[in-house]
Structures are given as structure tokens and as C-alpha cells.
Amino acid sequence: MARFTPTELADHLRDGLLSFPVTAFTPDLEFDENRYREHVEWQASHGVAGLFAAGGTGEGFSLDAAESAAVVRAAVQASRPEIPVLASAGGWTRNAIVNARAAEEAGAEGILVLPPYLTECDQAGLIEHVSAIAAATSLAIIVYNRGNAIYSAETMATLAARHDNIIGFKDATGDIEHLASVYVRNGERLFYLGGLPTAETYALPLLQMGMSTYSSAMFNFVPEFALEFYRDVRAQDRAAVTEKLGRFVLPYLEIRDRGRGYGVSIIKAGLRVTGRGVGPVRPPLHDLSEQDDADLLALIERAGLRAPVLA
């Protein structure tokens, strides 16, 4: 049973850093539950506000329904009680409902609704899709504004009026005009989180758009740095944010941008080179090259961010 009501969860998440744990796989690409539990437990030992299991960074797009449920269940059990775990609901509507119900049964606190698969969507279709998911669960719902699922300000207002458990709007477009429209129309009824990759790059300017938090992928392997960065953003300390962008984030992006799909692969590489490896990525993604790994490790060490390895 959920520990947070949807309103309580929104209040909890809006003022803390969020992250998406990578999903651990064995060398033959099966879910490595023991390693995943170790990783989530380590993530939860830091001051993160919430963890999203089986999301984009967690390669949720590569998980079948049973695997997704297993990942969410393991995350809930490995996290701390005060750190809520949210799951993802993706694909066509019935599949997303299966994800949502399995997450509720596993003890998750909320659902991130991913864009439907491959098809074009109009606003009426998005309303019915999200409404069906929201009606199928008592868990809090956050919609993910990206890809083929771009929610208008009026659509968000309609969904928020129809379903009390719809609490949040996550954006991965960076369209300032659109964000302004959504925020002005919906105000404090929703909370707003940034989801552009890599979120730290955009965090300070988007704070002024009402996005008080964001999902940090790099929290997976440099959690202390990610938390310091978030504190600097919330304090609007431009000098500190700029220093961290120059010292680590922008050079990190240069490595990330060497290959398509590296936004996920580089997170697993960061764990691998710092001694906390959680296995490979699943195709069609591919792991970083040996040279990329070496360059990432050199950057981590040069930036003074080398984490202690597992015993």
C-alpha cells in the first residue's frame, strides 16, 4: 500500500533531486536482480527525493511486462521507506495499464506515463490514454512530455480536473513557449520537473519556468556531485553552477555525444569505470568503446569525483 497520497508525493518530489537507477543486466542480458538491489540500496543511501525504476535510463523500453514488474518490486524493496520509488507505464494503453497495476501491487508510489509507442497522437487521444491509466490505479501519475506525446496546456488542465491522482508534468522538449503555457494554465495544481538529457545543463534556466526539480541520470555514478549541483541550482548560485558545468558536465556531454544512444550507455560506463559495474546495455543500445571508457574515467578523476568502489 502506498505510503504517500498523490498530493503528499507531489509535495515531497517537488523540492528534491530525482533520479532513474540503471537496470543491472548479466553478461547474457538477463535482469541481474542482486546487483540491481545493491545499486538501488546505494542510490537510496544518498539524499535523493525519489527514484524512478524501469524508466528511460533504466532501459524500461527493453523490458517486458514481467521484467518491468520485477525491477520495480526489487527497487521498492531495496530503497529506504522515506525515498519513494516510482515506476513507468509505456506502450499502448492496455500495456501501460498492466505496468501501472503491477507497480501498485509491487508497492510503488507513483507512475511516469511514457509516450505511446511509434504512433502519432492528437490531444483527444492523449487525454483518453492517460485517463485510462489514471483510472486503473490509485497511484500518483506524472506525464512525460516528449516524443509523440506533447501535452497542451488545456490537455493537462483537462486531465488534472478529471483525475486527482495526476500530479506532475515532466518535460524533455525545452520548448519555453510551451512550458510557459502549461505552467500559466495549471499553476500549482501540478509540479514540474525537467527531463532533458543531460538535465543539469538546463536546470538553472528552467528553474525560472517553474521546474523546481529534475531527473539526474549522472546521480547513478556521481551522486554527491549531482546533489551539490542541485543545491547550487536551487540557491540560484550561478557561479557555482557554471564552475561545475565547466569542470565536469560539459566535458561529459562531449563524450556522451560521440554515439547515438550514449545517454544511457555513458551512465553504465560511469558505474563500470568507478568499480560499480551493473553490466551491459541491451541492444539496440551499445556500450561505450574502451577509449570512451578511458576518457570518462580520466574526466571523473580530473574533476575530483572518483567514488569509492564496492568492497
Solvent accessible surface area in square Angstrom, and as a share of the most:
residue,aa,sasa,rsa
1,M,220,0.98
2,A,39,0.30
3,R,126,0.46
4,F,39,0.16
5,T,71,0.42
6,P,34,0.21
7,T,95,0.55
8,E,89,0.40
9,L,0,0.00
10,A,7,0.05
11,D,79,0.41
12,H,64,0.28
13,L,0,0.00
14,R,49,0.18
15,D,89,0.46
16,G,11,0.10
17,L,1,0.01
18,L,0,0.00
19,S,0,0.00
20,F,9,0.04
21,P,1,0.00
22,V,0,0.00
23,T,0,0.00
24,A,0,0.00
25,F,3,0.01
26,T,35,0.20
27,P,130,0.82
28,D,104,0.54
29,L,53,0.26
30,E,101,0.45
31,F,35,0.15
32,D,39,0.20
33,E,67,0.30
34,N,115,0.59
35,R,83,0.30
36,Y,0,0.00
37,R,72,0.26
38,E,82,0.37
39,H,9,0.04
40,V,0,0.00
41,E,109,0.49
42,W,36,0.13
43,Q,0,0.00
44,A,1,0.01
45,S,53,0.35
46,H,33,0.15
47,G,61,0.58
48,V,6,0.04
49,A,11,0.08
50,G,0,0.00
51,L,1,0.00
52,F,0,0.00
53,A,1,0.00
54,A,2,0.02
55,G,0,0.00
56,G,32,0.31
57,T,21,0.12
58,G,0,0.00
59,E,0,0.00
60,G,16,0.15
61,F,119,0.50
62,S,31,0.20
63,L,21,0.10
64,D,85,0.44
65,A,43,0.34
66,A,77,0.60
67,E,35,0.16
68,S,13,0.09
69,A,16,0.12
70,A,26,0.20
71,V,0,0.00
72,V,2,0.01
73,R,103,0.37
74,A,0,0.00
75,A,0,0.00
76,V,30,0.18
77,Q,104,0.46
78,A,18,0.14
79,S,15,0.10
80,R,114,0.42
81,P,94,0.59
82,E,95,0.42
83,I,10,0.05
84,P,0,0.00
85,V,3,0.02
86,L,0,0.00
87,A,1,0.01
88,S,6,0.04
89,A,0,0.00
90,G,13,0.12
91,G,20,0.19
92,W,157,0.55
93,T,41,0.24
94,R,162,0.59
95,N,54,0.28
96,A,0,0.00
97,I,29,0.15
98,V,70,0.40
99,N,18,0.09
100,A,0,0.00
101,R,139,0.51
102,A,25,0.19
103,A,1,0.01
104,E,58,0.26
105,E,155,0.69
106,A,14,0.11
107,G,16,0.16
108,A,1,0.01
109,E,3,0.01
110,G,0,0.00
111,I,0,0.00
112,L,0,0.00
113,V,0,0.00
114,L,31,0.15
115,P,29,0.18
116,P,16,0.10
117,Y,162,0.62
118,L,147,0.73
119,T,75,0.44
120,E,155,0.69
121,C,40,0.24
122,D,95,0.49
123,Q,64,0.28
124,A,68,0.53
125,G,37,0.35
126,L,2,0.01
127,I,26,0.13
128,E,104,0.47
129,H,13,0.06
130,V,0,0.00
131,S,9,0.06
132,A,36,0.28
133,I,0,0.00
134,A,4,0.03
135,A,80,0.62
136,A,20,0.16
137,T,13,0.07
138,S,77,0.50
139,L,4,0.02
140,A,1,0.01
141,I,0,0.00
142,I,0,0.00
143,V,0,0.00
144,Y,16,0.06
145,N,0,0.00
146,R,96,0.35
147,G,65,0.62
148,N,35,0.18
149,A,0,0.00
150,I,66,0.33
151,Y,0,0.00
152,S,36,0.23
153,A,12,0.09
154,E,101,0.46
155,T,4,0.02
156,M,0,0.00
157,A,14,0.11
158,T,51,0.30
159,L,0,0.00
160,A,7,0.05
161,A,89,0.69
162,R,121,0.44
163,H,26,0.12
164,D,125,0.65
165,N,18,0.09
166,I,0,0.00
167,I,5,0.03
168,G,0,0.00
169,F,1,0.00
170,K,6,0.02
171,D,0,0.00
172,A,16,0.12
173,T,53,0.31
174,G,25,0.24
175,D,71,0.37
176,I,92,0.47
177,E,145,0.65
178,H,35,0.16
179,L,6,0.03
180,A,37,0.29
181,S,53,0.34
182,V,1,0.01
183,Y,70,0.27
184,V,123,0.71
185,R,120,0.44
186,N,14,0.07
187,G,22,0.21
188,E,122,0.55
189,R,95,0.35
190,L,0,0.00
191,F,1,0.00
192,Y,9,0.03
193,L,0,0.00
194,G,4,0.03
195,G,8,0.08
196,L,24,0.12
197,P,78,0.49
198,T,12,0.07
199,A,8,0.06
200,E,1,0.01
201,T,40,0.23
202,Y,84,0.32
203,A,5,0.04
204,L,13,0.06
205,P,83,0.52
206,L,12,0.06
207,L,28,0.14
208,Q,122,0.54
209,M,40,0.18
210,G,25,0.24
211,M,9,0.04
212,S,23,0.15
213,T,1,0.00
214,Y,9,0.03
215,S,14,0.09
216,S,0,0.00
217,A,27,0.21
218,M,0,0.00
219,F,0,0.00
220,N,0,0.00
221,F,1,0.00
222,V,3,0.02
223,P,0,0.00
224,E,89,0.40
225,F,5,0.02
226,A,0,0.00
227,L,22,0.11
228,E,75,0.34
229,F,0,0.00
230,Y,15,0.06
231,R,139,0.51
232,D,24,0.13
233,V,3,0.02
234,R,88,0.32
235,A,75,0.58
236,Q,104,0.46
237,D,60,0.31
238,R,167,0.61
239,A,79,0.62
240,A,23,0.18
241,V,4,0.03
242,T,80,0.46
243,E,85,0.38
244,K,20,0.09
245,L,33,0.16
246,G,48,0.46
247,R,83,0.30
248,F,0,0.00
249,V,0,0.00
250,L,82,0.41
251,P,34,0.21
252,Y,3,0.01
253,L,21,0.10
254,E,123,0.55
255,I,8,0.04
256,R,40,0.15
257,D,95,0.49
258,R,125,0.46
259,G,22,0.21
260,R,226,0.82
261,G,35,0.34
262,Y,12,0.05
263,G,32,0.31
264,V,22,0.13
265,S,0,0.00
266,I,0,0.00
267,I,0,0.00
268,K,1,0.00
269,A,0,0.00
270,G,0,0.00
271,L,0,0.00
272,R,82,0.30
273,V,22,0.13
274,T,1,0.00
275,G,37,0.36
276,R,26,0.10
277,G,28,0.27
278,V,5,0.03
279,G,31,0.30
280,P,29,0.18
281,V,6,0.04
282,R,27,0.10
283,P,91,0.57
284,P,127,0.80
285,L,29,0.15
286,H,100,0.45
287,D,47,0.25
288,L,12,0.06
289,S,55,0.36
290,E,158,0.71
291,Q,113,0.50
292,D,12,0.06
293,D,24,0.12
294,A,54,0.42
295,D,40,0.21
296,L,0,0.00
297,L,49,0.25
298,A,45,0.35
299,L,2,0.01
300,I,0,0.00
301,E,88,0.39
302,R,170,0.62
303,A,7,0.05
304,G,65,0.63
305,L,27,0.13
306,R,108,0.39
307,A,10,0.08
308,P,100,0.63
309,V,84,0.48
310,L,63,0.31
311,A,155,1.20
